[in-house]
């Protein structure tokens, strides 16, 4: 318990910090592991990409065909790497 007969306010703070430290040590908790950069790549569908870019799915398809958006086929599915889209946003422009 905290002693209250200190003259110096810094002694009070020091005593409180010691008490908090002992309480934290007494919790006996396991540290939370934060995932590193080895997270799996986020793949977007055509619909998700169209919504993200603010364009239609037809526009995504035409950008995919002209090569301005790189796509990946997984079986019959077409996916887009989110990291590639973010790094190449300046190349993906609205056609007028």
Secondary structure as GFF3:
##gff-version 3
##sequence-region A 1 96
A	DSSP	alpha_helix	9	27	.	.	.	ID=ss1
A	DSSP	beta_strand	43	44	.	.	.	ID=ss2
A	DSSP	alpha_helix	46	53	.	.	.	ID=ss3
A	DSSP	alpha_helix	57	66	.	.	.	ID=ss4
A	DSSP	beta_strand	72	74	.	.	.	ID=ss5
A	DSSP	beta_strand	77	81	.	.	.	ID=ss6
A	DSSP	alpha_helix	82	87	.	.	.	ID=ss7
###
